[in-house]
C-alpha cells in the first residue's frame, strides 16, 4: 500500500462521502414525502454526523496532522464497514 494517509483520503473522497451523501439524499426524500418512520429520521441524523466526521478527518489530513498509525486505524475501520455493507 502506498502512503496510508493518501489511501485513507482517497477512500473517503471517492467512496465514503459520495455514498453517504447519496444515502442522505434518499432519506431526505423519504422524510419530505412523509413516508419516513422514526428509524429513517434517526438514520438521517446519524448519517449527517458521519459525514461531518469524514469531513473532519479530511481536514486533519489536509493539515498534515494525522499520523500514519491513526490513518491506518481509521482506514481499517472504513474498509471493515465497506466489507460488512457488501455482505448485506
PDB file of N, CA, C and O in Angstrom:
ATOM      1  N   UNK A   1       0.864  -1.175   0.000  1.00  0.00           N
ATOM      2  CA  UNK A   1       0.000   0.000   0.000  1.00  0.00           C
ATOM      3  C   UNK A   1       0.902   1.228   0.000  1.00  0.00           C
ATOM      4  O   UNK A   1       1.895   1.301   0.724  1.00  0.00           O
ATOM      5  N   UNK A   2       0.520   2.197  -0.844  1.00  0.00           N
ATOM      6  CA  UNK A   2       1.309   3.428  -0.918  1.00  0.00           C
ATOM      7  C   UNK A   2       1.344   4.092   0.453  1.00  0.00           C
ATOM      8  O   UNK A   2       1.612   3.445   1.466  1.00  0.00           O
ATOM      9  N   UNK A   3       1.085   5.321   0.466  1.00  0.00           N
ATOM     10  CA  UNK A   3       1.014   6.092   1.698  1.00  0.00           C
ATOM     11  C   UNK A   3      -0.384   5.902   2.286  1.00  0.00           C
ATOM     12  O   UNK A   3      -1.377   6.221   1.632  1.00  0.00           O
ATOM     13  N   UNK A   4      -0.471   5.395   3.489  1.00  0.00           N
ATOM     14  CA  UNK A   4      -1.752   5.086   4.120  1.00  0.00           C
ATOM     15  C   UNK A   4      -2.624   6.327   4.262  1.00  0.00           C
ATOM     16  O   UNK A   4      -3.846   6.239   4.145  1.00  0.00           O
ATOM     17  N   UNK A   5      -2.020   7.466   4.511  1.00  0.00           N
ATOM     18  CA  UNK A   5      -2.794   8.702   4.638  1.00  0.00           C
ATOM     19  C   UNK A   5      -3.458   9.037   3.297  1.00  0.00           C
ATOM     20  O   UNK A   5      -4.622   9.437   3.262  1.00  0.00           O
ATOM     21  N   UNK A   6      -2.718   8.873   2.198  1.00  0.00           N
ATOM     22  CA  UNK A   6      -3.286   9.114   0.870  1.00  0.00           C
ATOM     23  C   UNK A   6      -4.395   8.116   0.545  1.00  0.00           C
ATOM     24  O   UNK A   6      -5.416   8.471  -0.044  1.00  0.00           O
ATOM     25  N   UNK A   7      -4.176   6.868   0.936  1.00  0.00           N
ATOM     26  CA  UNK A   7      -5.195   5.840   0.705  1.00  0.00           C
ATOM     27  C   UNK A   7      -6.474   6.151   1.489  1.00  0.00           C
ATOM     28  O   UNK A   7      -7.582   5.979   0.981  1.00  0.00           O
ATOM     29  N   UNK A   8      -6.306   6.605   2.719  1.00  0.00           N
ATOM     30  CA  UNK A   8      -7.455   6.969   3.537  1.00  0.00           C
ATOM     31  C   UNK A   8      -8.211   8.126   2.893  1.00  0.00           C
ATOM     32  O   UNK A   8      -9.436   8.090   2.781  1.00  0.00           O
ATOM     33  N   UNK A   9      -7.482   9.144   2.474  1.00  0.00           N
ATOM     34  CA  UNK A   9      -8.121  10.289   1.831  1.00  0.00           C
ATOM     35  C   UNK A   9      -8.876   9.846   0.589  1.00  0.00           C
ATOM     36  O   UNK A   9      -9.996  10.294   0.343  1.00  0.00           O
ATOM     37  N   UNK A  10      -8.271   8.975  -0.185  1.00  0.00           N
ATOM     38  CA  UNK A  10      -8.901   8.503  -1.423  1.00  0.00           C
ATOM     39  C   UNK A  10     -10.196   7.749  -1.135  1.00  0.00           C
ATOM     40  O   UNK A  10     -11.202   7.986  -1.803  1.00  0.00           O
ATOM     41  N   UNK A  11     -10.193   6.854  -0.163  1.00  0.00           N
ATOM     42  CA  UNK A  11     -11.400   6.092   0.130  1.00  0.00           C
ATOM     43  C   UNK A  11     -12.504   6.991   0.695  1.00  0.00           C
ATOM     44  O   UNK A  11     -13.687   6.750   0.452  1.00  0.00           O
ATOM     45  N   UNK A  12     -12.123   8.013   1.437  1.00  0.00           N
ATOM     46  CA  UNK A  12     -13.137   8.945   1.957  1.00  0.00           C
ATOM     47  C   UNK A  12     -13.736   9.760   0.819  1.00  0.00           C
ATOM     48  O   UNK A  12     -14.957   9.870   0.706  1.00  0.00           O
ATOM     49  N   UNK A  13     -12.884  10.328  -0.019  1.00  0.00           N
ATOM     50  CA  UNK A  13     -13.349  11.215  -1.092  1.00  0.00           C
ATOM     51  C   UNK A  13     -14.069  10.447  -2.192  1.00  0.00           C
ATOM     52  O   UNK A  13     -15.097  10.899  -2.696  1.00  0.00           O
ATOM     53  N   UNK A  14     -13.531   9.282  -2.570  1.00  0.00           N
ATOM     54  CA  UNK A  14     -14.068   8.551  -3.719  1.00  0.00           C
ATOM     55  C   UNK A  14     -15.218   7.609  -3.381  1.00  0.00           C
ATOM     56  O   UNK A  14     -16.042   7.298  -4.242  1.00  0.00           O
ATOM     57  N   UNK A  15     -15.276   7.154  -2.133  1.00  0.00           N
ATOM     58  CA  UNK A  15     -16.283   6.148  -1.789  1.00  0.00           C
ATOM     59  C   UNK A  15     -17.209   6.611  -0.672  1.00  0.00           C
ATOM     60  O   UNK A  15     -18.423   6.702  -0.858  1.00  0.00           O
ATOM     61  N   UNK A  16     -16.634   6.899   0.478  1.00  0.00           N
ATOM     62  CA  UNK A  16     -17.460   7.137   1.667  1.00  0.00           C
ATOM     63  C   UNK A  16     -18.343   8.374   1.564  1.00  0.00           C
ATOM     64  O   UNK A  16     -19.543   8.306   1.829  1.00  0.00           O
ATOM     65  N   UNK A  17     -17.757   9.497   1.180  1.00  0.00           N
ATOM     66  CA  UNK A  17     -18.580  10.714   1.089  1.00  0.00           C
ATOM     67  C   UNK A  17     -19.664  10.607   0.019  1.00  0.00           C
ATOM     68  O   UNK A  17     -20.820  10.923   0.301  1.00  0.00           O
ATOM     69  N   UNK A  18     -19.334  10.174  -1.195  1.00  0.00           N
ATOM     70  CA  UNK A  18     -20.404  10.073  -2.197  1.00  0.00           C
ATOM     71  C   UNK A  18     -21.528   9.117  -1.783  1.00  0.00           C
ATOM     72  O   UNK A  18     -22.705   9.438  -1.949  1.00  0.00           O
ATOM     73  N   UNK A  19     -21.175   7.957  -1.250  1.00  0.00           N
ATOM     74  CA  UNK A  19     -22.205   7.005  -0.838  1.00  0.00           C
ATOM     75  C   UNK A  19     -23.022   7.546   0.331  1.00  0.00           C
ATOM     76  O   UNK A  19     -24.241   7.378   0.367  1.00  0.00           O
ATOM     77  N   UNK A  20     -22.370   8.181   1.269  1.00  0.00           N
ATOM     78  CA  UNK A  20     -23.075   8.734   2.426  1.00  0.00           C
ATOM     79  C   UNK A  20     -24.002   9.871   2.016  1.00  0.00           C
ATOM     80  O   UNK A  20     -25.132   9.965   2.496  1.00  0.00           O
ATOM     81  N   UNK A  21     -23.517  10.735   1.126  1.00  0.00           N
ATOM     82  CA  UNK A  21     -24.342  11.853   0.665  1.00  0.00           C
ATOM     83  C   UNK A  21     -25.523  11.363  -0.166  1.00  0.00           C
ATOM     84  O   UNK A  21     -26.610  11.936  -0.082  1.00  0.00           O
ATOM     85  N   UNK A  22     -25.333  10.314  -0.965  1.00  0.00           N
ATOM     86  CA  UNK A  22     -26.450   9.731  -1.717  1.00  0.00           C
ATOM     87  C   UNK A  22     -27.501   9.163  -0.771  1.00  0.00           C
ATOM     88  O   UNK A  22     -28.700   9.355  -0.975  1.00  0.00           O
ATOM     89  N   UNK A  23     -27.050   8.468   0.256  1.00  0.00           N
ATOM     90  CA  UNK A  23     -27.972   7.897   1.236  1.00  0.00           C
ATOM     91  C   UNK A  23     -28.723   9.003   1.975  1.00  0.00           C
ATOM     92  O   UNK A  23     -29.918   8.874   2.241  1.00  0.00           O
ATOM     93  N   UNK A  24     -28.030  10.080   2.303  1.00  0.00           N
ATOM     94  CA  UNK A  24     -28.677  11.209   2.964  1.00  0.00           C
ATOM     95  C   UNK A  24     -29.773  11.796   2.074  1.00  0.00           C
ATOM     96  O   UNK A  24     -30.862  12.117   2.550  1.00  0.00           O
ATOM     97  N   UNK A  25     -29.481  11.933   0.790  1.00  0.00           N
ATOM     98  CA  UNK A  25     -30.498  12.449  -0.142  1.00  0.00           C
ATOM     99  C   UNK A  25     -31.726  11.538  -0.173  1.00  0.00           C
ATOM    100  O   UNK A  25     -32.859  12.021  -0.186  1.00  0.00           O
ATOM    101  N   UNK A  26     -31.501  10.218  -0.185  1.00  0.00           N
ATOM    102  CA  UNK A  26     -32.623   9.272  -0.162  1.00  0.00           C
ATOM    103  C   UNK A  26     -33.459   9.454   1.100  1.00  0.00           C
ATOM    104  O   UNK A  26     -34.689   9.482   1.045  1.00  0.00           O
ATOM    105  N   UNK A  27     -32.785   9.576   2.224  1.00  0.00           N
ATOM    106  CA  UNK A  27     -33.502   9.758   3.485  1.00  0.00           C
ATOM    107  C   UNK A  27     -34.287  11.066   3.493  1.00  0.00           C
ATOM    108  O   UNK A  27     -35.432  11.108   3.942  1.00  0.00           O
ATOM    109  N   UNK A  28     -33.662  12.133   2.993  1.00  0.00           N
ATOM    110  CA  UNK A  28     -34.355  13.422   2.961  1.00  0.00           C
ATOM    111  C   UNK A  28     -35.585  13.360   2.070  1.00  0.00           C
ATOM    112  O   UNK A  28     -36.608  13.962   2.397  1.00  0.00           O
ATOM    113  N   UNK A  29     -35.510  12.650   0.958  1.00  0.00           N
ATOM    114  CA  UNK A  29     -36.661  12.490   0.074  1.00  0.00           C
ATOM    115  C   UNK A  29     -37.767  11.714   0.775  1.00  0.00           C
ATOM    116  O   UNK A  29     -38.940  12.077   0.689  1.00  0.00           O
ATOM    117  N   UNK A  30     -37.394  10.653   1.461  1.00  0.00           N
ATOM    118  CA  UNK A  30     -38.375   9.850   2.196  1.00  0.00           C
ATOM    119  C   UNK A  30     -39.047  10.692   3.271  1.00  0.00           C
ATOM    120  O   UNK A  30     -40.264  10.621   3.447  1.00  0.00           O
ATOM    121  N   UNK A  31     -38.274  11.477   3.978  1.00  0.00           N
ATOM    122  CA  UNK A  31     -38.834  12.328   5.031  1.00  0.00           C
ATOM    123  C   UNK A  31     -39.731  13.404   4.416  1.00  0.00           C
ATOM    124  O   UNK A  31     -40.815  13.681   4.930  1.00  0.00           O
ATOM    125  N   UNK A  32     -39.283  13.999   3.330  1.00  0.00           N
ATOM    126  CA  UNK A  32     -40.060  15.048   2.667  1.00  0.00           C
ATOM    127  C   UNK A  32     -41.407  14.510   2.174  1.00  0.00           C
ATOM    128  O   UNK A  32     -42.411  15.222   2.203  1.00  0.00           O
ATOM    129  N   UNK A  33     -41.423  13.264   1.726  1.00  0.00           N
ATOM    130  CA  UNK A  33     -42.649  12.654   1.203  1.00  0.00           C
ATOM    131  C   UNK A  33     -43.542  12.092   2.302  1.00  0.00           C
ATOM    132  O   UNK A  33     -44.549  11.438   2.028  1.00  0.00           O
ATOM    133  N   UNK A  34     -43.162  12.352   3.536  1.00  0.00           N
ATOM    134  CA  UNK A  34     -43.925  11.880   4.698  1.00  0.00           C
ATOM    135  C   UNK A  34     -44.098  10.369   4.731  1.00  0.00           C
ATOM    136  O   UNK A  34     -45.113   9.866   5.213  1.00  0.00           O
ATOM    137  N   UNK A  35     -43.103   9.645   4.217  1.00  0.00           N
ATOM    138  CA  UNK A  35     -43.152   8.191   4.264  1.00  0.00           C
ATOM    139  C   UNK A  35     -42.086   7.624   5.192  1.00  0.00           C
ATOM    140  O   UNK A  35     -41.843   6.417   5.208  1.00  0.00           O
ATOM    141  N   UNK A  36     -41.457   8.495   5.958  1.00  0.00           N
ATOM    142  CA  UNK A  36     -40.369   8.067   6.839  1.00  0.00           C
ATOM    143  C   UNK A  36     -40.900   7.702   8.213  1.00  0.00           C
ATOM    144  O   UNK A  36     -41.807   8.338   8.750  1.00  0.00           O
ATOM    145  N   UNK A  37     -40.310   6.668   8.754  1.00  0.00           N
ATOM    146  CA  UNK A  37     -40.586   6.301  10.131  1.00  0.00           C
ATOM    147  C   UNK A  37     -39.509   6.869  11.032  1.00  0.00           C
ATOM    148  O   UNK A  37     -38.612   7.585  10.588  1.00  0.00           O
ATOM    149  N   UNK A  38     -39.615   6.539  12.289  1.00  0.00           N
ATOM    150  CA  UNK A  38     -38.633   7.027  13.257  1.00  0.00           C
ATOM    151  C   UNK A  38     -37.222   6.541  12.921  1.00  0.00           C
ATOM    152  O   UNK A  38     -36.246   7.257  13.142  1.00  0.00           O
ATOM    153  N   UNK A  39     -37.118   5.318  12.385  1.00  0.00           N
ATOM    154  CA  UNK A  39     -35.800   4.781  12.030  1.00  0.00           C
ATOM    155  C   UNK A  39     -35.117   5.632  10.973  1.00  0.00           C
ATOM    156  O   UNK A  39     -33.919   5.901  11.071  1.00  0.00           O
ATOM    157  N   UNK A  40     -35.868   6.058   9.963  1.00  0.00           N
ATOM    158  CA  UNK A  40     -35.284   6.889   8.908  1.00  0.00           C
ATOM    159  C   UNK A  40     -34.873   8.256   9.436  1.00  0.00           C
ATOM    160  O   UNK A  40     -33.846   8.799   9.027  1.00  0.00           O
ATOM    161  N   UNK A  41     -35.662   8.809  10.333  1.00  0.00           N
ATOM    162  CA  UNK A  41     -35.334  10.112  10.917  1.00  0.00           C
ATOM    163  C   UNK A  41     -34.048  10.003  11.740  1.00  0.00           C
ATOM    164  O   UNK A  41     -33.182  10.875  11.664  1.00  0.00           O
ATOM    165  N   UNK A  42     -33.929   8.948  12.515  1.00  0.00           N
ATOM    166  CA  UNK A  42     -32.714   8.734  13.298  1.00  0.00           C
ATOM    167  C   UNK A  42     -31.519   8.458  12.384  1.00  0.00           C
ATOM    168  O   UNK A  42     -30.411   8.923  12.647  1.00  0.00           O
ATOM    169  N   UNK A  43     -31.749   7.700  11.311  1.00  0.00           N
ATOM    170  CA  UNK A  43     -30.672   7.401  10.361  1.00  0.00           C
ATOM    171  C   UNK A  43     -30.171   8.679   9.703  1.00  0.00           C
ATOM    172  O   UNK A  43     -28.974   8.822   9.454  1.00  0.00           O
ATOM    173  N   UNK A  44     -31.078   9.608   9.420  1.00  0.00           N
ATOM    174  CA  UNK A  44     -30.689  10.881   8.812  1.00  0.00           C
ATOM    175  C   UNK A  44     -29.744  11.635   9.754  1.00  0.00           C
ATOM    176  O   UNK A  44     -28.717  12.156   9.319  1.00  0.00           O
ATOM    177  N   UNK A  45     -30.084  11.691  11.010  1.00  0.00           N
ATOM    178  CA  UNK A  45     -29.220  12.365  11.989  1.00  0.00           C
ATOM    179  C   UNK A  45     -27.862  11.674  12.082  1.00  0.00           C
ATOM    180  O   UNK A  45     -26.821  12.328  12.145  1.00  0.00           O
ATOM    181  N   UNK A  46     -27.890  10.345  12.089  1.00  0.00           N
ATOM    182  CA  UNK A  46     -26.644   9.582  12.173  1.00  0.00           C
ATOM    183  C   UNK A  46     -25.760   9.814  10.952  1.00  0.00           C
ATOM    184  O   UNK A  46     -24.552  10.009  11.089  1.00  0.00           O
ATOM    185  N   UNK A  47     -26.352   9.795   9.763  1.00  0.00           N
ATOM    186  CA  UNK A  47     -25.545   9.946   8.545  1.00  0.00           C
ATOM    187  C   UNK A  47     -25.010  11.370   8.424  1.00  0.00           C
ATOM    188  O   UNK A  47     -23.911  11.576   7.909  1.00  0.00           O
ATOM    189  N   UNK A  48     -25.775  12.349   8.892  1.00  0.00           N
ATOM    190  CA  UNK A  48     -25.276  13.728   8.899  1.00  0.00           C
ATOM    191  C   UNK A  48     -24.045  13.840   9.808  1.00  0.00           C
ATOM    192  O   UNK A  48     -23.061  14.489   9.452  1.00  0.00           O
ATOM    193  N   UNK A  49     -24.107  13.212  10.964  1.00  0.00           N
ATOM    194  CA  UNK A  49     -22.968  13.227  11.885  1.00  0.00           C
ATOM    195  C   UNK A  49     -21.778  12.495  11.276  1.00  0.00           C
ATOM    196  O   UNK A  49     -20.637  12.939  11.405  1.00  0.00           O
ATOM    197  N   UNK A  50     -22.045  11.373  10.613  1.00  0.00           N
ATOM    198  CA  UNK A  50     -20.980  10.596   9.985  1.00  0.00           C
ATOM    199  C   UNK A  50     -20.294  11.402   8.888  1.00  0.00           C
ATOM    200  O   UNK A  50     -19.068  11.384   8.781  1.00  0.00           O
ATOM    201  N   UNK A  51     -21.071  12.105   8.076  1.00  0.00           N
ATOM    202  CA  UNK A  51     -20.499  12.946   7.016  1.00  0.00           C
ATOM    203  C   UNK A  51     -19.614  14.030   7.623  1.00  0.00           C
ATOM    204  O   UNK A  51     -18.532  14.306   7.105  1.00  0.00           O
ATOM    205  N   UNK A  52     -20.057  14.640   8.703  1.00  0.00           N
ATOM    206  CA  UNK A  52     -19.245  15.659   9.370  1.00  0.00           C
ATOM    207  C   UNK A  52     -17.944  15.060   9.897  1.00  0.00           C
ATOM    208  O   UNK A  52     -16.890  15.690   9.810  1.00  0.00           O
ATOM    209  N   UNK A  53     -18.013  13.855  10.441  1.00  0.00           N
ATOM    210  CA  UNK A  53     -16.800  13.190  10.923  1.00  0.00           C
ATOM    211  C   UNK A  53     -15.826  12.943   9.769  1.00  0.00           C
ATOM    212  O   UNK A  53     -14.623  13.165   9.907  1.00  0.00           O
ATOM    213  N   UNK A  54     -16.347  12.487   8.640  1.00  0.00           N
ATOM    214  CA  UNK A  54     -15.492  12.260   7.473  1.00  0.00           C
ATOM    215  C   UNK A  54     -14.833  13.558   7.022  1.00  0.00           C
ATOM    216  O   UNK A  54     -13.651  13.573   6.678  1.00  0.00           O
ATOM    217  N   UNK A  55     -15.590  14.632   7.024  1.00  0.00           N
ATOM    218  CA  UNK A  55     -15.036  15.928   6.620  1.00  0.00           C
ATOM    219  C   UNK A  55     -13.970  16.407   7.607  1.00  0.00           C
ATOM    220  O   UNK A  55     -12.984  17.026   7.208  1.00  0.00           O
ATOM    221  N   UNK A  56     -14.169  16.122   8.891  1.00  0.00           N
ATOM    222  CA  UNK A  56     -13.154  16.496   9.878  1.00  0.00           C
ATOM    223  C   UNK A  56     -11.875  15.698   9.664  1.00  0.00           C
ATOM    224  O   UNK A  56     -10.775  16.235   9.795  1.00  0.00           O
ATOM    225  N   UNK A  57     -12.017  14.423   9.339  1.00  0.00           N
ATOM    226  CA  UNK A  57     -10.838  13.603   9.054  1.00  0.00           C
ATOM    227  C   UNK A  57     -10.093  14.175   7.854  1.00  0.00           C
ATOM    228  O   UNK A  57      -8.865  14.269   7.872  1.00  0.00           O
ATOM    229  N   UNK A  58     -10.828  14.559   6.811  1.00  0.00           N
ATOM    230  CA  UNK A  58     -10.176  15.158   5.636  1.00  0.00           C
ATOM    231  C   UNK A  58      -9.455  16.446   6.004  1.00  0.00           C
ATOM    232  O   UNK A  58      -8.360  16.716   5.510  1.00  0.00           O
ATOM    233  N   UNK A  59     -10.067  17.232   6.864  1.00  0.00           N
ATOM    234  CA  UNK A  59      -9.439  18.481   7.295  1.00  0.00           C
ATOM    235  C   UNK A  59      -8.123  18.210   8.025  1.00  0.00           C
ATOM    236  O   UNK A  59      -7.128  18.898   7.797  1.00  0.00           O
ATOM    237  N   UNK A  60      -8.125  17.220   8.891  1.00  0.00           N
ATOM    238  CA  UNK A  60      -6.911  16.853   9.621  1.00  0.00           C
ATOM    239  C   UNK A  60      -5.848  16.333   8.652  1.00  0.00           C
ATOM    240  O   UNK A  60      -4.664  16.635   8.797  1.00  0.00           O
ATOM    241  N   UNK A  61      -6.283  15.551   7.666  1.00  0.00           N
ATOM    242  CA  UNK A  61      -5.347  15.059   6.652  1.00  0.00           C
ATOM    243  C   UNK A  61      -4.744  16.234   5.895  1.00  0.00           C
ATOM    244  O   UNK A  61      -3.529  16.299   5.711  1.00  0.00           O
ATOM    245  N   UNK A  62      -5.584  17.154   5.459  1.00  0.00           N
ATOM    246  CA  UNK A  62      -5.105  18.305   4.689  1.00  0.00           C
ATOM    247  C   UNK A  62      -4.162  19.197   5.496  1.00  0.00           C
ATOM    248  O   UNK A  62      -3.277  19.844   4.937  1.00  0.00           O
ATOM    249  N   UNK A  63      -4.359  19.223   6.800  1.00  0.00           N
ATOM    250  CA  UNK A  63      -3.465  19.989   7.672  1.00  0.00           C
ATOM    251  C   UNK A  63      -2.223  19.191   8.048  1.00  0.00           C
ATOM    252  O   UNK A  63      -1.368  19.669   8.795  1.00  0.00           O
ATOM    253  N   UNK A  64      -2.131  17.967   7.524  1.00  0.00           N
ATOM    254  CA  UNK A  64      -0.999  17.067   7.787  1.00  0.00           C
ATOM    255  C   UNK A  64      -0.806  16.811   9.275  1.00  0.00           C
ATOM    256  O   UNK A  64       0.321  16.779   9.769  1.00  0.00           O
ATOM    257  N   UNK A  65      -1.916  16.628   9.984  1.00  0.00           N
ATOM    258  CA  UNK A  65      -1.876  16.394  11.422  1.00  0.00           C
ATOM    259  C   UNK A  65      -2.282  14.963  11.789  1.00  0.00           C
ATOM    260  O   UNK A  65      -2.459  14.656  12.968  1.00  0.00           O
ATOM    261  N   UNK A  66      -2.430  14.090  10.795  1.00  0.00           N
ATOM    262  CA  UNK A  66      -2.834  12.716  11.062  1.00  0.00           C
ATOM    263  C   UNK A  66      -1.628  11.802  10.910  1.00  0.00           C
ATOM    264  O   UNK A  66      -0.991  11.764   9.857  1.00  0.00           O
ATOM    265  N   UNK A  67      -1.327  11.079  11.957  1.00  0.00           N
ATOM    266  CA  UNK A  67      -0.182  10.166  11.911  1.00  0.00           C
ATOM    267  C   UNK A  67      -0.523   8.958  11.043  1.00  0.00           C
ATOM    268  O   UNK A  67      -1.695   8.612  10.891  1.00  0.00           O
ATOM    269  N   UNK A  68       0.481   8.326  10.481  1.00  0.00           N
ATOM    270  CA  UNK A  68       0.226   7.109   9.702  1.00  0.00           C
ATOM    271  C   UNK A  68      -0.466   6.018  10.525  1.00  0.00           C
ATOM    272  O   UNK A  68      -1.279   5.261   9.995  1.00  0.00           O
ATOM    273  N   UNK A  69      -0.150   5.941  11.792  1.00  0.00           N
ATOM    274  CA  UNK A  69      -0.771   4.932  12.659  1.00  0.00           C
ATOM    275  C   UNK A  69      -2.271   5.202  12.816  1.00  0.00           C
ATOM    276  O   UNK A  69      -3.090   4.289  12.711  1.00  0.00           O
ATOM    277  N   UNK A  70      -2.613   6.459  13.066  1.00  0.00           N
ATOM    278  CA  UNK A  70      -4.026   6.816  13.193  1.00  0.00           C
ATOM    279  C   UNK A  70      -4.743   6.657  11.853  1.00  0.00           C
ATOM    280  O   UNK A  70      -5.891   6.216  11.810  1.00  0.00           O
ATOM    281  N   UNK A  71      -4.075   7.010  10.773  1.00  0.00           N
ATOM    282  CA  UNK A  71      -4.661   6.858   9.445  1.00  0.00           C
ATOM    283  C   UNK A  71      -4.959   5.385   9.165  1.00  0.00           C
ATOM    284  O   UNK A  71      -6.015   5.052   8.628  1.00  0.00           O
ATOM    285  N   UNK A  72      -4.034   4.516   9.529  1.00  0.00           N
ATOM    286  CA  UNK A  72      -4.241   3.076   9.309  1.00  0.00           C
ATOM    287  C   UNK A  72      -5.421   2.578  10.118  1.00  0.00           C
ATOM    288  O   UNK A  72      -6.218   1.780   9.626  1.00  0.00           O
ATOM    289  N   UNK A  73      -5.543   3.034  11.342  1.00  0.00           N
ATOM    290  CA  UNK A  73      -6.658   2.619  12.192  1.00  0.00           C
ATOM    291  C   UNK A  73      -7.994   3.028  11.577  1.00  0.00           C
ATOM    292  O   UNK A  73      -8.920   2.220  11.496  1.00  0.00           O
ATOM    293  N   UNK A  74      -8.090   4.276  11.148  1.00  0.00           N
ATOM    294  CA  UNK A  74      -9.334   4.766  10.538  1.00  0.00           C
ATOM    295  C   UNK A  74      -9.592   4.039   9.216  1.00  0.00           C
ATOM    296  O   UNK A  74     -10.721   3.638   8.932  1.00  0.00           O
ATOM    297  N   UNK A  75      -8.556   3.875   8.423  1.00  0.00           N
ATOM    298  CA  UNK A  75      -8.671   3.181   7.138  1.00  0.00           C
ATOM    299  C   UNK A  75      -9.191   1.755   7.359  1.00  0.00           C
ATOM    300  O   UNK A  75     -10.108   1.318   6.665  1.00  0.00           O
ATOM    301  N   UNK A  76      -8.619   1.044   8.306  1.00  0.00           N
ATOM    302  CA  UNK A  76      -9.058  -0.324   8.587  1.00  0.00           C
ATOM    303  C   UNK A  76     -10.525  -0.365   9.001  1.00  0.00           C
ATOM    304  O   UNK A  76     -11.259  -1.263   8.589  1.00  0.00           O
ATOM    305  N   UNK A  77     -10.955   0.592   9.807  1.00  0.00           N
ATOM    306  CA  UNK A  77     -12.357   0.644  10.236  1.00  0.00           C
ATOM    307  C   UNK A  77     -13.277   0.893   9.044  1.00  0.00           C
ATOM    308  O   UNK A  77     -14.340   0.282   8.939  1.00  0.00           O
ATOM    309  N   UNK A  78     -12.874   1.778   8.158  1.00  0.00           N
ATOM    310  CA  UNK A  78     -13.691   2.083   6.986  1.00  0.00           C
ATOM    311  C   UNK A  78     -13.779   0.867   6.069  1.00  0.00           C
ATOM    312  O   UNK A  78     -14.859   0.539   5.578  1.00  0.00           O
ATOM    313  N   UNK A  79     -12.664   0.203   5.838  1.00  0.00           N
ATOM    314  CA  UNK A  79     -12.668  -0.987   4.991  1.00  0.00           C
ATOM    315  C   UNK A  79     -13.554  -2.073   5.600  1.00  0.00           C
ATOM    316  O   UNK A  79     -14.276  -2.757   4.874  1.00  0.00           O
ATOM    317  N   UNK A  80     -13.508  -2.236   6.905  1.00  0.00           N
ATOM    318  CA  UNK A  80     -14.380  -3.198   7.585  1.00  0.00           C
ATOM    319  C   UNK A  80     -15.840  -2.838   7.372  1.00  0.00           C
ATOM    320  O   UNK A  80     -16.659  -3.710   7.081  1.00  0.00           O
ATOM    321  N   UNK A  81     -16.173  -1.560   7.514  1.00  0.00           N
ATOM    322  CA  UNK A  81     -17.556  -1.106   7.278  1.00  0.00           C
ATOM    323  C   UNK A  81     -17.987  -1.403   5.857  1.00  0.00           C
ATOM    324  O   UNK A  81     -19.093  -1.894   5.633  1.00  0.00           O
ATOM    325  N   UNK A  82     -17.127  -1.110   4.893  1.00  0.00           N
ATOM    326  CA  UNK A  82     -17.459  -1.357   3.494  1.00  0.00           C
ATOM    327  C   UNK A  82     -17.672  -2.846   3.237  1.00  0.00           C
ATOM    328  O   UNK A  82     -18.609  -3.231   2.538  1.00  0.00           O
ATOM    329  N   UNK A  83     -16.817  -3.667   3.791  1.00  0.00           N
ATOM    330  CA  UNK A  83     -16.964  -5.126   3.620  1.00  0.00           C
ATOM    331  C   UNK A  83     -18.249  -5.637   4.244  1.00  0.00           C
ATOM    332  O   UNK A  83     -18.923  -6.487   3.663  1.00  0.00           O
ATOM    333  N   UNK A  84     -18.598  -5.132   5.417  1.00  0.00           N
ATOM    334  CA  UNK A  84     -19.845  -5.533   6.071  1.00  0.00           C
ATOM    335  C   UNK A  84     -21.046  -5.085   5.256  1.00  0.00           C
ATOM    336  O   UNK A  84     -22.035  -5.810   5.154  1.00  0.00           O
ATOM    337  N   UNK A  85     -20.967  -3.901   4.679  1.00  0.00           N
ATOM    338  CA  UNK A  85     -22.071  -3.384   3.859  1.00  0.00           C
ATOM    339  C   UNK A  85     -22.264  -4.231   2.603  1.00  0.00           C
ATOM    340  O   UNK A  85     -23.396  -4.473   2.185  1.00  0.00           O
ATOM    341  N   UNK A  86     -21.163  -4.680   2.002  1.00  0.00           N
ATOM    342  CA  UNK A  86     -21.246  -5.521   0.803  1.00  0.00           C
ATOM    343  C   UNK A  86     -21.898  -6.862   1.113  1.00  0.00           C
ATOM    344  O   UNK A  86     -22.583  -7.429   0.262  1.00  0.00           O
ATOM    345  N   UNK A  87     -21.692  -7.372   2.325  1.00  0.00           N
ATOM    346  CA  UNK A  87     -22.248  -8.665   2.712  1.00  0.00           C
ATOM    347  C   UNK A  87     -23.749  -8.612   2.926  1.00  0.00           C
ATOM    348  O   UNK A  87     -24.415  -9.647   2.883  1.00  0.00           O
ATOM    349  N   UNK A  88     -24.294  -7.420   3.157  1.00  0.00           N
ATOM    350  CA  UNK A  88     -25.739  -7.279   3.422  1.00  0.00           C
ATOM    351  C   UNK A  88     -26.563  -7.468   2.180  1.00  0.00           C
ATOM    352  O   UNK A  88     -27.790  -7.381   2.235  1.00  0.00           O
TER     353      UNK A  88
END
